[in-house]
Amino acid sequence: MWELITPLGQTLMPTQDDTIGVINPDELYTLNAFTRRLGITAATLRSARRAGLKVYYVHKHGYIHGRDWIDYVRGTAGKAPATPQG
């Protein structure tokens, strides 16, 4: 298990909800939490949004529903250009 030391010397331990790379279908994520959890860049998120990922805004704050991400991934699987072998 990892731990993170903040600039103020505080030790942070991950919770079950901080699992990197896992998006739960019944949870709503802020844009920051979503990109942090998946380890993706803002550019990657922009590309996904342009390709159809739904983002919900409430009072100028953006959110992504986990089910929408899973549907997006399943819908785009196999459509990405193949990477050259070798």
Order of alpha helices (4+ residues) and beta strands (2+ residues): beta-beta-beta-alpha-alpha-beta-beta-alpha
